[in-house]
Amino acid sequence: MNNPVLNVNAVSKDFGGIRALDEVDLVVHDKEIVALIGPNGAGKTTFFNCITGIYQPTRGDVLIDPQCSGKTRRINGKKPNIVTELGMARTFQNIRLFPSMTALENVMIGTHCRTKSSIWGAVSRNKATREEEQAVIQRSYELLQLVGLEEYVNELASNIAYGKQRRLEIARALATDPFLLLLDEPAAGMNPQETRDLEDLIIKIREKFGISIMLIEHDMKMVMSMSDRIYVLDYGRMIADGTPEEIAGNEDVIKAYLGEDHDG
């Protein structure tokens, strides 16, 4: 297998005297779909926050290698906008759209880290700026089509149904042109049909863009059916990793979810 695009080595995160993550190791390879699961409070979102620059890990290394070249880059301490520019995009457990902007405008914002127009170009409206703006609009519309929201192109984000807002957030993340897409509970609040459609969309994104995807998710049916590999956190520690089949039969995972008294 190629060198991983993401290599997390012994990452810990302390909040005062509380250790939220304890020596966590994780790798994501090129074009993989990897799930991070665990009971509520296990540290999953804290982990995402540590690798995307929202939190600074107390210890450990977060290394990226977008080209799978073996030449890694340490991104500890990088601000979230820099992490995004480097190619790691994410969605959030609580949707973070701009409610007073249209669906198209929300996606266009995601392209900001890849545009080149200067302030002077924006003021003077020179040819290069106009051409880039048109390219951004076209790209954003195509992403809305991809996630099935083209009919909402001019609709305010606040007026779009909850499940579709989650798709809009994915489109905005894709607009940053990532090598790794991080999805924090993308199926939360969705009905069964919406969840099945989301699963198809995630697989479609992997195939269309050839990128890696990592998700935090509580819908085990979805996780088991679409993931190449699964990692399991419990109380900030990584207690298991493997294929869906291996995780389904892992006693430590069963205990973490069902309790020590579970007798199978």
C-alpha atoms as one frame of an Amber mdcrd trajectory, in Angstrom:
protein
   0.000   0.000   0.000   1.177   3.566  -0.738   2.463   5.942   1.897  -0.461
   7.364   3.911  -1.833  10.808   3.072  -2.419  11.321   6.811  -0.267   9.858
   9.565  -1.185  10.672  13.163   1.448   9.557  15.671   0.788   9.316  19.424
  -1.410  12.410  19.586  -2.584  13.405  23.048  -4.744  16.343  24.095  -5.073
  17.582  27.669  -7.609  20.084  28.962  -6.233  21.021  32.350  -6.066  17.775
  34.294  -8.313  15.918  31.876  -6.802  13.869  29.049  -9.272  13.853  26.153
  -6.951  11.970  23.770  -4.255   9.567  24.888  -1.482   8.510  22.490  -3.769
   8.135  19.473  -2.323   6.632  16.270  -4.174   6.645  12.954  -3.367   6.521
   9.241  -5.427   7.232   6.143  -4.236   5.985   2.764  -4.919   7.361  -0.689
  -8.573   7.016  -1.797  -9.583   5.219   1.404 -12.837   5.700   3.252 -11.954
   5.464   6.934 -14.435   5.713   9.791 -13.727   6.846  13.343 -16.350   5.518
  15.742 -16.866   5.284  19.481 -19.394   6.022  22.212 -20.468   9.592  22.938
 -17.665  11.475  24.668 -14.959   9.149  23.343 -12.943  12.051  21.875 -13.820
  11.775  18.196 -14.534  15.438  17.479 -11.602  16.444  19.682  -9.446  14.316
  17.408 -10.775  16.093  14.309 -10.142  19.431  16.006  -6.550  18.431  16.770
  -5.697  17.433  13.212  -7.400  20.438  11.586  -5.812  23.183  13.665  -8.692
  24.098  15.964  -6.806  22.545  18.875  -3.063  22.225  19.309  -2.174  18.657
  20.345  -0.455  18.477  23.732   1.886  15.827  22.355   2.345  13.820  19.173
   2.622  14.551  15.467   0.129  15.147  12.664   1.818  14.454   9.324   0.419
  14.830   5.828   1.681  13.567   2.473  -0.898  14.543  -0.189   1.151  13.093
  -3.054   1.984   9.810  -1.242   5.620  10.608  -1.993   7.096   9.666   1.355
   7.883  13.335   2.021   5.720  14.242   4.984   4.860  17.658   6.366   4.178
  18.253  10.056   1.120  20.453  10.521   0.925  20.703  14.316   0.061  24.245
  15.313  -1.051  25.340  11.841  -4.148  27.523  11.861  -7.356  26.016  10.430
  -7.238  28.175   7.290  -3.690  26.989   6.580  -4.698  23.362   7.119  -7.504
  23.901   4.610  -5.093  25.454   2.102  -2.850  22.418   2.543  -5.729  20.188
   1.457  -7.653  18.973   4.513 -11.289  20.109   4.435 -13.987  19.301   6.959
 -17.622  19.584   7.860 -18.860  20.033  11.408 -21.138  18.164  13.783 -23.158
  21.386  14.096 -23.731  22.821  10.632 -21.737  26.002   9.974 -23.220  27.609
   6.895 -23.777  31.309   6.225 -27.581  31.394   6.610 -28.108  34.767   4.907
 -26.161  33.723   1.802 -27.456  31.593  -1.061 -26.445  27.992  -1.604 -24.222
  29.096  -4.501 -22.550  31.816  -2.434 -21.846  29.361   0.384 -20.027  27.047
  -2.008 -18.179  29.941  -3.663 -16.731  30.893  -0.279 -15.055  27.495  -0.179
 -13.059  28.332  -3.317 -11.439  31.351  -1.655  -8.279  29.495  -0.668  -7.681
  28.528  -4.323  -8.340  31.907  -6.015  -5.597  34.288  -7.118  -7.275  37.646
  -7.721  -5.727  40.591  -5.902  -7.582  43.379  -4.124  -6.737  45.663  -7.050
  -8.177  43.138  -9.476 -11.389  42.960  -7.483 -11.685  46.750  -7.532 -10.735
  47.278 -11.181 -12.649  44.229 -12.441  -9.866  43.384 -14.876 -10.169  40.526
 -17.362  -8.294  37.973 -15.237 -10.521  38.701 -12.254 -13.718  38.416 -14.299
 -12.594  35.129 -15.842 -11.673  33.706 -12.453 -15.014  34.786 -11.014 -16.867
  33.016 -13.802 -14.784  29.894 -13.249 -15.634  29.999  -9.525 -19.354  30.332
 -10.259 -19.243  27.441 -12.726 -17.267  25.217 -10.368 -19.612  26.017  -7.478
 -22.686  25.240  -9.556 -21.191  21.917 -10.639 -20.612  20.995  -6.997 -24.223
  21.852  -6.198 -25.229  19.519  -9.023 -22.993  16.797  -7.606 -24.700  16.911
  -4.211 -28.164  17.224  -5.766 -28.856  20.844  -4.798 -28.806  22.648  -8.135
 -32.456  23.647  -7.735 -31.488  25.595  -4.597 -28.736  27.610  -6.274 -30.329
  30.973  -5.396 -32.061  29.855  -2.184 -30.838  31.209   1.143 -29.095  28.516
   3.156 -31.440  29.190   6.074 -34.421  28.185   3.920 -32.994  24.815   2.899
 -34.056  21.657   4.743 -31.665  20.291   7.382 -30.561  17.182   5.474 -29.859
  19.263   2.381 -27.883  21.763   4.465 -25.532  18.929   5.345 -25.048  18.231
   1.632 -24.417  21.936   1.065 -21.684  21.889   3.698 -20.063  18.954   1.908
 -20.167  20.881  -1.377 -18.479  23.859   0.279 -15.756  21.617   1.692 -15.180
  20.085  -1.752 -14.800  23.590  -3.197 -11.481  23.865  -1.333 -10.125  21.053
  -3.556  -9.014  18.747  -0.733  -6.959  15.572  -0.822  -8.698  14.493   2.411
 -12.329  15.220   3.264 -13.266  14.980   6.948 -16.964  14.524   7.741 -18.156
  14.933  11.337 -21.414  12.986  11.754 -22.686  13.723   8.238 -25.799  11.557
   8.678 -26.891  13.143  11.974 -30.574  14.052  11.857 -31.195  12.336   8.532
 -33.952   9.837   7.848 -33.092   6.355   6.484 -33.543   7.340   2.824 -31.425
  10.473   3.245 -28.741   8.356   4.916 -28.702   5.875   2.029 -28.455   8.752
  -0.447 -25.613  10.260   1.577 -23.733   6.969   1.527 -24.047   6.859  -2.261
 -22.832  10.465  -2.451 -19.744   9.812  -0.334 -18.760   6.842  -2.492 -19.416
   8.944  -5.596 -17.147  11.720  -4.266 -14.329   9.250  -3.685 -14.679   7.882
  -7.206 -15.077  11.240  -8.958 -12.295  13.165  -7.234  -9.987  10.321  -6.214
  -9.658  11.666  -2.689  -9.534  10.102   0.750 -12.473  10.453   3.111 -12.595
  10.114   6.876 -15.836  10.272   8.800 -17.125  10.255  12.335 -20.476   8.535
  12.341 -22.909   6.810  14.724 -24.944   5.051  12.047 -23.269   1.644  12.221
 -25.077   0.233   9.211 -23.685   3.042   7.092 -20.194   2.722   8.600 -20.009
  -1.015   8.094 -21.248  -0.948   4.515 -19.005   1.778   3.103 -15.762   1.913
   5.122 -12.511   0.336   4.014 -11.186   0.482   7.579 -12.549   1.523  10.964
 -10.869   2.968  14.054 -12.556   2.842  17.458 -12.007   5.391  20.238 -13.100
   4.913  23.830 -12.311   7.394  26.617  -9.673   9.008  24.412  -7.815   5.773
  23.660  -7.743   3.867  20.391  -8.997   0.423  21.341  -9.293  -1.207  17.908
  -8.769  -0.781  14.196  -9.433  -3.044  11.262 -11.842  -3.945   8.507 -15.597
  -3.757   9.174 -15.664  -7.523   9.637 -12.840  -7.409  12.174 -14.437  -4.561
  14.116 -17.864  -6.218  14.202 -16.410  -9.193  16.053 -13.996  -7.324  18.338
 -14.807  -7.940  22.007 -13.264  -4.642  23.161 -15.529  -2.760  20.762 -18.590
  -4.689  21.908 -17.768  -3.876  25.546 -17.230  -0.190  24.748 -20.663   0.066
  23.173 -22.668  -2.366  25.299 -20.850  -2.372  28.642 -18.619  -4.742  30.536
 -21.533  -6.981  31.526 -22.374  -7.872  27.942 -22.196 -11.652  27.607 -22.728
 -11.931  23.840
